[in-house]
Amino acid sequence: MPEGTLFEYSHADLCTLAVKWLKRPNSAGGPGCHVAVSECRSGWTGEIPDAIGFRAAGSDDDGSIVVECKTSRSDFLADKKKAHRAGGGLGNFRYFMAPEGLISPSELPEGWGLLTVNNRGHVKVVAGLAVHYRESWGATRAHMATWRHDADRHREQFLLVKLLHRVGDPEALNQNLRNAYAEQRRLINRVNELNDQIRHQRLQHYTERAQAT
């Protein structure tokens, strides 16, 4: 491939890489999302994010992360004309993903990060809060306000509810989890009882041997 030539990825390729990156833990340079999906509707009309993830770890960087995937300059330049870009929109943290060389960091809208993909499929964080994920928590937190957006919670709720509905009956899953946790507690208690019995029997055995000698 000649130097400077962009490696050709389809939009679907980039969406797949975006979902994988969203699930990547902080220690590996990703946002550590617990849920991540591609091209899921956020309402009957309007925004369909290329990839969106949700993180709920009890920390300040919790929330939603959107990745918009671009395979051409025209697609990137047209993005700013979308109605939801003028105000609102999905994602507390937002990134563009594109092949290396397609987008310059100086072209990014305010508050948007940039992920680039090389010809080996490796994702590199060029701009955004994720640049600081491998630093100390204090350093990451110091940059939070620069990159955080007010997300459209109504549309994000719509997306999550529809997604959860497709997975199956949430209450059946909830009951199965409760039963599994209850069985786990029962087994732990039983193991503890057996360990106590073993310790008691060993002590009794040692005592009897000591008395016999």
C-alpha positions as CSV (number, residue, x, y, z in Angstrom):
1,M,0.0,0.0,0.0
2,P,1.6,3.4,-1.0
3,E,2.6,5.7,1.8
4,G,-0.3,8.1,2.8
5,T,-3.0,5.9,1.3
6,L,-6.0,5.3,3.6
7,F,-6.7,1.7,4.4
8,E,-10.2,0.8,3.2
9,Y,-12.6,-0.1,5.9
10,S,-16.4,-0.5,5.5
11,H,-18.7,1.4,7.8
12,A,-19.7,-2.0,9.3
13,D,-16.0,-2.8,10.0
14,L,-15.6,0.5,11.9
15,C,-18.8,-0.1,13.9
16,T,-17.6,-3.5,15.0
17,L,-14.2,-2.0,16.1
18,A,-16.0,0.8,17.9
19,V,-18.2,-1.6,20.0
20,K,-15.0,-3.6,20.9
21,W,-13.3,-0.4,21.9
22,L,-16.2,0.7,24.0
23,K,-16.0,-2.5,26.0
24,R,-12.2,-2.2,26.5
25,P,-11.3,-1.6,30.2
26,N,-9.7,1.7,31.3
27,S,-6.4,-0.2,32.0
28,A,-6.3,-1.0,28.3
29,G,-7.2,2.5,27.1
30,G,-10.9,2.0,26.7
31,P,-14.0,3.4,28.5
32,G,-14.9,0.1,30.1
33,C,-18.6,0.1,29.1
34,H,-20.8,-2.5,30.6
35,V,-23.2,-2.4,27.6
36,A,-22.2,-1.5,24.0
37,V,-24.2,-1.8,20.7
38,S,-24.0,-0.5,17.2
39,E,-26.6,1.3,15.1
40,C,-29.5,1.1,17.6
41,R,-32.4,3.5,17.2
42,S,-32.9,6.2,19.9
43,G,-36.5,6.9,18.9
44,W,-38.9,6.5,16.0
45,T,-37.0,9.3,14.2
46,G,-33.7,11.0,14.8
47,E,-30.3,9.9,15.9
48,I,-29.1,6.4,15.3
49,P,-25.5,6.3,16.8
50,D,-23.0,4.2,14.9
51,A,-21.9,2.8,18.3
52,I,-22.9,3.7,21.9
53,G,-21.8,2.3,25.2
54,F,-23.0,2.8,28.8
55,R,-20.8,2.6,31.8
56,A,-22.0,2.3,35.4
57,A,-19.1,1.8,37.8
58,G,-20.0,4.4,40.4
59,S,-17.4,6.9,39.3
60,D,-17.4,10.4,37.7
61,D,-16.8,9.1,34.2
62,D,-20.0,7.0,34.2
63,G,-22.6,7.7,31.5
64,S,-22.8,7.2,27.8
65,I,-20.1,7.2,25.1
66,V,-21.0,7.6,21.4
67,V,-18.6,6.8,18.5
68,E,-19.5,8.1,15.1
69,C,-17.7,6.1,12.3
70,K,-16.5,7.9,9.2
71,T,-15.0,6.2,6.1
72,S,-14.8,9.4,3.9
73,R,-14.1,13.1,4.2
74,S,-17.5,14.0,2.8
75,D,-19.3,11.9,5.4
76,F,-17.3,13.6,8.2
77,L,-17.9,17.1,6.9
78,A,-21.6,16.4,6.5
79,D,-21.9,15.2,10.1
80,K,-22.1,18.8,11.4
81,K,-25.3,19.4,9.5
82,K,-27.3,16.8,11.4
83,A,-30.1,18.3,13.4
84,H,-29.1,16.7,16.7
85,R,-25.5,18.2,16.4
86,A,-26.9,21.7,16.9
87,G,-28.0,20.9,20.5
88,G,-28.6,17.8,22.6
89,G,-27.7,14.5,21.1
90,L,-26.6,11.3,22.6
91,G,-23.4,10.6,24.5
92,N,-21.9,12.2,27.6
93,F,-18.6,11.6,25.8
94,R,-18.3,11.6,22.0
95,Y,-15.7,10.4,19.5
96,F,-15.2,10.1,15.8
97,M,-13.6,6.9,14.5
98,A,-11.9,6.9,11.1
99,P,-8.9,5.4,9.3
100,E,-5.6,7.1,10.0
101,G,-5.2,10.3,8.1
102,L,-8.8,10.9,7.3
103,I,-9.5,13.4,10.1
104,S,-7.2,15.9,11.7
105,P,-7.6,16.7,15.5
106,S,-7.8,20.4,14.6
107,E,-11.0,19.7,12.6
108,L,-12.9,18.2,15.5
109,P,-16.0,19.9,16.9
110,E,-15.6,21.2,20.5
111,G,-15.7,18.4,23.0
112,W,-15.3,15.6,20.5
113,G,-12.5,13.0,20.7
114,L,-10.8,11.1,17.9
115,L,-10.1,7.4,17.4
116,T,-8.0,6.3,14.5
117,V,-7.7,2.8,13.0
118,N,-4.5,1.7,11.2
119,N,-4.1,-0.9,8.5
120,R,-3.8,-3.7,11.1
121,G,-7.1,-2.8,12.7
122,H,-5.5,-1.3,15.8
123,V,-7.5,1.6,17.4
124,K,-5.5,4.6,18.7
125,V,-7.0,7.3,20.9
126,V,-5.8,10.6,19.5
127,A,-8.1,13.0,21.4
128,G,-10.7,12.8,24.1
129,L,-11.0,11.8,27.7
130,A,-9.7,8.4,26.8
131,V,-6.2,9.8,26.3
132,H,-6.0,10.0,30.1
133,Y,-7.5,6.7,31.0
134,R,-4.1,5.1,31.8
135,E,-3.1,8.0,34.0
136,S,-4.0,8.4,37.6
137,W,-7.7,8.8,38.5
138,G,-7.0,12.4,39.6
139,A,-5.4,13.2,36.3
140,T,-8.3,11.7,34.4
141,R,-10.8,13.5,36.5
142,A,-9.1,16.9,35.9
143,H,-10.0,16.6,32.2
144,M,-13.6,15.5,32.7
145,A,-15.3,18.8,32.2
146,T,-13.4,19.5,28.9
147,W,-15.0,16.5,27.2
148,R,-18.3,15.9,28.9
149,H,-21.6,16.7,27.2
150,D,-25.2,16.9,28.4
151,A,-26.8,13.9,26.8
152,D,-30.4,13.5,25.6
153,R,-31.5,11.2,28.4
154,H,-35.0,10.6,26.9
155,R,-33.5,9.1,23.7
156,E,-30.9,7.1,25.6
157,Q,-33.7,5.7,27.8
158,F,-35.7,4.8,24.7
159,L,-32.7,3.0,23.2
160,L,-31.9,1.1,26.4
161,V,-35.5,0.0,27.0
162,K,-35.9,-1.2,23.4
163,L,-32.6,-3.0,23.6
164,L,-33.5,-4.7,26.9
165,H,-36.9,-5.8,25.5
166,R,-35.1,-7.5,22.6
167,V,-32.9,-9.5,25.0
168,G,-36.0,-11.2,26.6
169,D,-38.1,-10.9,29.8
170,P,-36.1,-8.8,32.3
171,E,-38.1,-10.0,35.3
172,A,-37.4,-13.7,34.4
173,L,-33.7,-12.8,34.2
174,N,-33.9,-10.9,37.5
175,Q,-35.6,-13.9,39.2
176,N,-33.0,-16.3,37.8
177,L,-30.2,-14.0,39.2
178,R,-31.9,-13.9,42.6
179,N,-32.2,-17.7,42.7
180,A,-28.5,-18.0,41.6
181,Y,-27.4,-15.6,44.4
182,A,-29.5,-17.4,47.0
183,E,-28.0,-20.8,45.9
184,Q,-24.5,-19.3,46.0
185,R,-25.1,-18.1,49.6
186,R,-26.5,-21.5,50.6
187,L,-23.4,-23.2,49.2
188,I,-21.1,-20.8,50.9
189,N,-22.8,-21.4,54.2
190,R,-22.6,-25.2,53.7
191,V,-18.9,-25.0,52.8
192,N,-18.3,-23.0,55.9
193,E,-20.2,-25.6,58.0
194,L,-18.1,-28.4,56.5
195,N,-14.9,-26.6,57.2
196,D,-15.9,-26.1,60.8
197,Q,-16.7,-29.8,61.1
198,I,-13.3,-30.7,59.6
199,R,-11.5,-28.4,62.0
200,H,-13.4,-29.8,65.0
201,Q,-12.7,-33.4,63.9
202,R,-9.0,-32.6,63.5
203,L,-8.7,-31.0,66.8
204,Q,-10.5,-33.9,68.4
205,H,-8.2,-36.3,66.7
206,Y,-5.0,-34.5,67.8
207,T,-6.4,-34.3,71.4
208,E,-7.1,-38.0,71.5
209,R,-3.6,-38.8,70.1
210,A,-2.0,-36.5,72.7
211,Q,-4.0,-38.2,75.5
212,A,-3.0,-41.6,74.3
213,T,0.7,-40.8,74.5
